[in-house]
Amino acid sequence: MSLLENLQWRYATKKYDTTRKVAQEDVDKIIEAARMAPTSSGLQQFRVIVITNQELKDKIVPIAMDQQIVADCSHLLVFAAWDRYTEERINKIYDYTTDERGLPRGRFKSYTDKLRALYLSQTAEENFVHTARQAYIGLGLSIAEAAELKVDCTPMEGFVGQELDELLDLKSKGLKSVLLLPLGYRDTENDWLVSMKKVRNPKDKFVINY
């Protein structure tokens, strides 16, 4: 199937079949799609946390506004972004990049100097607004890959970030939660949305031409 056909197939699943688990091979591909996502300046400012522990998923349900899909899904992905930019973080990824490419460290110094001047002068809140945007790019590609694999998913912003950060001890990792992505397989008998028509704005309303 084409990408557009896969996107037509998928929907935000509302009820998961708790008896079915997603194969690790497919989960790995969905995560790899996020890892390969483009990010601003190639900094990969987000991470993906994979949760399969049922007790932990159950604890997240009240944090996620009592949405049971968090507990019923096969795997719960948490997209978490850097809480802020630091000189160390910027240097680390560029040192790694130059090492992997067989280039001398400092090869991109003029560019990284500009990045440090831009981001380190901002507040942590301003930094997080930017790093969180990168997580959305990764989320989009994970959703597309899941659709290709015929794995259902439900992108979610409906949760209390501070409480989830505390539960997962994200502060110690320099991260803040941005998005949740439950993975699994639709319960076709009990999902109220499964048989409904997919509705999007018509193209003539969606596209603005100049």
N, C-alpha and C positions, 0 to 999 in steps of 0.2 A: 504494500500500500504506500501511497505517497504521503508526504508530511501533512498535506492539507486533508487527506482522507483520515489520517490518524487523529488529527485535531478535531475532525467532525465526530469521530468515534468517542473521544474522551468527554468526560463531564466531571464536575466536582462531586464525587461519590459521597453519598450521605449515609450509607449503611454498608458495612463490610461483612463478608462471610468469614466468621471467626475460625472456621475449620480449615481455611486455606492459607498457606504461607507462600510468600514470594521466594523463589529460589535465590540463593546468595549470588549466583552468577548474574542474575538480572538486576539485583540491588547494586552490585558492583558497577554494572554498566550505567545505571541511572546516576550514581555518584560520580562516575568518570565523566559523564556529560557535564556535570557542574564543575568538575576540576578543570575541564578543557575550555570552560567559558571565557570569553574575553573580559578583561577587567581594566579599569582605568590605570594607565601606565604599567600594565602587566603586574600589578602588585598583589593580586589575589587576596584581597582584603577580607575574605570571609572563610569560614570553615563549615564543614557538614558533620554534625553529630548524629550517630546512628543509635537508636534505642530499640532494643528488642525485649528487654527485661519487663515482664508483665507488671510487676509490683511498681516499678518506676512509671510505666505508662499510666497505671491507675492513679498515681499521685498527681499526674499532670492534668487529669480530667477536670478537677475543680479550677485549676489555674487557667484552663482553656474554656472557661465559661460553660462547664459541664457538658461539653461535646463528647459524646461517648465514642465517636470514631477514633479518638486518640488512643483509647484502650483497646478497641476492637480491631484496629489495623494490624497488619503483619509486622511492618517496620515503621517506626516514626523517625523522620529526618528533621533535625533542627538546623536551620541555617542561621549561623551566628557570625556577626561581623566584628572587626577590630573596634574596640571602644574608643580608640583614637590613633592618630599617626604618631610615630616616634622616629627619631633618627636611626635607632637600631633596627627597626622593622624595615624601613626603606633600604638601608644599607644591606641588610641580610638577604633580601630577595635579589638585589642587583649583584651582590657578590656571588650568590648561587648561580644566577643567570650567566655571568661572565665565566665562571668556573666551568659550567656545563658546555659552554660554547668554545672553550679553549682560548678565551680572551683574557688579557690582563685585568686584574681588579682596578677599578677606577676608570675603566674605559668610558663609562657613561657619566662621569663626575659632573660635567657641566649641566647635564639634565637632572641628575639627582639633587644637585645644589638648588635648582629651581623648585623641585618638589618639596624639599625641606623648607625653603623660604616661604612657599605657599601654605603648606599644611601645618607646619609647626607654629605659625603665627595665629592660627585659628583656635577657637575654643574646642574642648572635647565634644561638645554638642554639635558644633559645625562639622567636625571631623566625622562623627558617627552618622550624620545625615548622608554624607558622601559614601562612607564605607558600606552602609546599609543598602544603598542603591546597587552596589556591585553584587550583593547577595541575590537581588531580584533577577539579575541576568542569569546567574547560575540556576536559580529556581526555574526560570523559563525553559532552559535547555533540559533540565531534569524532567520536567513535565512532558516535553516533546519526546524524550527518550523512553519514558514510561509508556507513553501512548504507542510508540513503535513496538514495544514489547508486549503490548496489551496488558499492562499492569495499571490498575486504577490508582488514582491519587486525589488528594483534596488540598489544594493550597490554602493556608490558613494564616490570617493575621489576628484572629480573635483569641488572644490570650494575654495574660498580664506578664509583660516581659521581665519586670523586676523580680517577681516571684519565681519565674522559671530560671532566671539567672542564678538566683540563690540556691534553688534546688539542685542545679547542675554545677554549681560552683564555677560559673563562667568568669567571674571577676578575676579569679586567680590565673585564668588563661588569657586575660586581656580581651575578652569577648563579651558581646551583648547579643541576646537572641533577637532575631528579626522576623523569621517565618517558620511555620511548621509545615511539613509535607508528609501526611500519613500515606503509606503504600499498602496495597492489598488487592483484593478482588471483590467486586460489587456483589451484594446480596440481592439478586434480581427479584426475589420474592417479596422483599421488605423495604427496598429503597424506593421512596415515593418519587424520586426524580428520574429514575432509570428509563422510563418509557416516555418521558416528556420531550417534546421537540426542542432541539437546540436553537436558541434565539439570539441573534446578534443584530446590531444596527445594520440596515441595508447599506450597501457600498456607497450609494449616492449621498447618504447621510454621514458616513464614516470618513470618506476621503474628501479632502478640501484641495481643490486644484487652483493654481494661479497661472 
